[in-house]
Amino acid sequence: MITTEQREKLRGWFAGRLPDDLFEELVEVTPDREEITVIGRIPEPRLAEGASDAEREAAVRARIQEFRERTREARIEVAREAEHLFRRKVSWGVVCGAERALFTHVAAPVMTRLRQPERQVLDTLIAGGVARSRSDALAWCVRLVQRHTDDWLTELRESLEHVQRVRAQGPDSEEVVDSSSDDGEEG
């Protein structure tokens, strides 16, 4: 579990390390155990008054692609340094207008054991065309739960952070005497 303080330190490191002209604004830095995702805002393309939605959408996609190509070397340099420091992969994304785009990012495998009723749920999603595989169906389920339980998950994360703070205030593990090895005899 990543604490709020750890998130803030990561965000601070990236805010201080990123070239000033890379993003208009650092939108978010999101870490987990495998990856740190860095998302920044880039300027929208300037279009003529009354440009169509199709023109605007194409211009935004082109702006995102141009940014990705132009900044690749700078982003790779920062990512290498961060990966060495934080022992996690760094992924990048941008917000341009209303569009949000992630570049290459980690898709970490998660192994689980499911009983038949749980597998049947996944198989129903596949049969219904919602997912291509059990893996896709499981990812779909996680996204659905995430979307509908944000408040609950936020409260749970805050509780876990509190537990970590309390644990950190406890005695150091080196100071704890292992009484199981003491057989009561001297010598």
N, C-alpha and C positions, 0 to 999 in steps of 0.2 A: 504494500500500500504506500503510495506517494503522499506525503503530508503537504499541507498548504505551504508551509515554510520551504520545503524542498521545491515545490512548484514555483514559488516566488523567486528563489535563488536561481533556478534554471532560466526563468523569464528574464531576470536581471542580467545573467551571463550573456544570453543571446542579444538582449537590448544593447549591451555594452560592446559586444563583439561583432555584430553585423555591421557592414559598411553603411554609413549614413544614407547613401543614395539607393540602397537596395529596395526598401519598401517606403511607402508614404507613412505607414504605421504598422507596428508589430501587433497583429490582431490577437493571436493566441500561441501559447507554447504548451503542448499537451504531452506529458510523459506517461508511460506505463513501464512495465518491467523490461520490454524488448525494444521500445522505440520512443523517440521524442519527435513529435510533429510540430513543425514551425510554420505558421501561416501569417502572411503579411498582406496588407492592402496595396494594390498597385493602381495607378491612375486609369480612369476610364478613357477610352478613345474619344477624341473630339469629333462629333458628327454634325452634319448640317441640321438646322432646325427642321423638325418634322420627319426625321429619318424613320423608316419603317422598323418594325420589330425584328424582321429578318435581317435587315442591314445592321441593326444594333447588336444582335446576337452574333452575327459573323464577325463584326469588328471586335467584340469582347473576346471571342475565342482566338482571333488572330493576335490580339494584344497579349493574352496569356501565353500563347505559343512563343511569341517574340521575346517576352520576358524570360521564359524558361530557357531558351537557347542563349540569349545574351548574358544571363547571370550564372550559367552553369558552373564555370570555373570558380567564381567567388563563393558560390554555395557549397561546392565540393570542398574547398579549402576550410570553410567554417565547419562543415560536417565532419571532416577528418579530425579536426582538433576536438570537437565536442564528443565524438565517438571514443576518442582516446581518454578524455577526461571523465566521461559519464558512463562508459561501457555499454552504450546503447546505440542503435542505428538512428540516424537522423533522416527524417522525411520532410518534404517541403510541399507547401501549397500556397495558393493566393486567393484573395477576394478581389474581384474587379466588378464594380457596380453591384448587381444582385447575384452575379455568378461566383460560385466557389469551386475551385479546382484543386485536387490533390495530384501531385506528381508521384513518382514511384514511391510506394510505401509498403511496409511490412504486412504480410498476411501470415500471421503466426498460427501454426497448427495447434489445435487443442484436442487432446484425446479425452474421450469420455465413454462410459459404459451406460447403455440405455436398455431398459427392459422393454418387452414387446409393446406395451401400450404407448410408450414414448416413441418407439420406432415407427409405430403406426401413424402417429401424428406427422412425423417427417415424411413418410411414404404418401400420406394423403396430400401434403403440399406438393410433392413431386407429381402425383397423378393429376392434380388440379392445375398444373402448369405454373405454379408459383415459384418453384425451384427446380433446378436441373439435377440435383443430387442431394443426398442426405446432408452433406456438408453445407451446401447452399441453404437448405431448409433450416438447418440449425442456426446459421448466421442470420437468416430472416427472422427466426423466433427471438434471437437475442436483440436484434434491432427493434422489434415490436415491443418487447418488454422494456427496453431502454426508453423508447418514446413515451410509453404510458406510465412509467414509474419514476420519472426524473426526480420528483420531490422525495420519494421514498429512498432512492439511491443516494441522493444528496445527504439526507439525514443519516443514512448508514455510513457513508464516507466520513462525515463529521464525527460520528461516534467512534469510528476506528482511529481517527486522528487523536481523539481524546485518550483512547486506550494506549496508543503509542507514546503520548506525552507522559502518561502515568508510569508506564514501564520505564521510560528513560529516566524518571526521577528515582527509581528504585536503586538498590545497592548494586554495585558492579559485580559481575559474575565471578571475578577473581577473589572477591572478598567473602564469597559464600563458602563455608566449610562443608565439605562432603562428608557427612557423618556415616555414610554407608561403608566407607573404607576403614572406619575406626572400630576395631573389635574390642576395645576396652582394655587391651593388654598393653603394658609398657614394654619397650625394648625392641 
